Amino acid sequence: MKKFFAVLVSVSAIALSAQAEVKIKGNNDQKVTVKNGAVANMAIGAGATAKQNLASNKGNVNIGGNNKQEVSVTNGAVANMAIGAMTKAEQNLASNDGK
């Protein structure tokens, strides 16, 4: 389980390191389902930053059609933690965050 969380945190950090311009002109359907598990977002250590988006759009968001975003957690958890001086953990669940 520890290895799973380490991989999850690493992949999230790499995948979310770039800000993109998001333009959705048609239907948008984003879905994350977690059953009997967890999703963790952690910033540990002085000045650390962790960003995580589940079924979300982050950046310059412009949606011109239908938009459905859903995060479902069954018998599990979603955690967002910042530990240490000047740490920051951002998490967006089924949301749009940006301009």
Secondary structure, DSSP 8 states (H G I E B T S, - for coil): -HHHHHHHHHHHHHHTSS-EEEEE-S-EEEEEEEES-EEEEEEESTT-EEEEEES-EEEEEEE-S-EEEEEEEES-EEEEEEESTT-EEEEEES-EEE-
